[in-house]
Amino acid sequence: KSFGGAVAAWARDVMGLELFPWQVHALTGQLVCDDAGNLLHRESLVSTARQNGKSVALQALIGWALTEWSEQLGRPVTVLSTANQLDRAEAIHTALSPVLIDKFGAKKLEAIGRKSVTMRNGSKWEVRAATTRLHGGSYDLIVVDELWNIPAAVLDEALRPSMIARPNPLLSCWSTAGDASSDSMIHLRERALAEIERGEPSDLYFAEWSLPPGVPASDDQYWGYPNPSLGYTIT
């Protein structure tokens, strides 16, 4: 059982967008739940190449959480979206907030460096840059865009501690490929691969679209591996 299909339906009915199969796959995997609706994963990492539609998938996730998930839980939910740069985080707000205002009567606050949307049901979405100064909030859902450029200290000192008082939280991380300095992404990825190798289910969900090891990037038969939107938006 998973909420992934509900998020895809929300994107279709509210945003007017049909999510790509890879987006539905990633959302379905990280939103697996038990019969009582409790999420089985507390953290997730989804990675693809650039321009494959990660931001659209996380917009649908945020919108669904503020509306339908809140209704199912019977209480307001608190959501934080963040990114490696403030302008990237605010771009999600620019795209999604008009939909929430138009379709659900939400109200938005725009302050320098701190934007938010408050829903009629009491749910709230905050938009911040990913820094170690992110303190004071308590969140049911944190969506992280471009984890590759966010230090591990931000996850450990700011994001994870802000979720410990919530009964059913999810830290949902999305990213393009990192580099040797991407300590937070490398740690999550290595942990996930080790658990897969051992066949151990855990509270971490991991999905990556990337080239198979050792193949030449110039060989076009492999271009679809890191680009799951090839043939949809990528030509």
Disulfide bonds with the S-S distance in Angstrom:
none
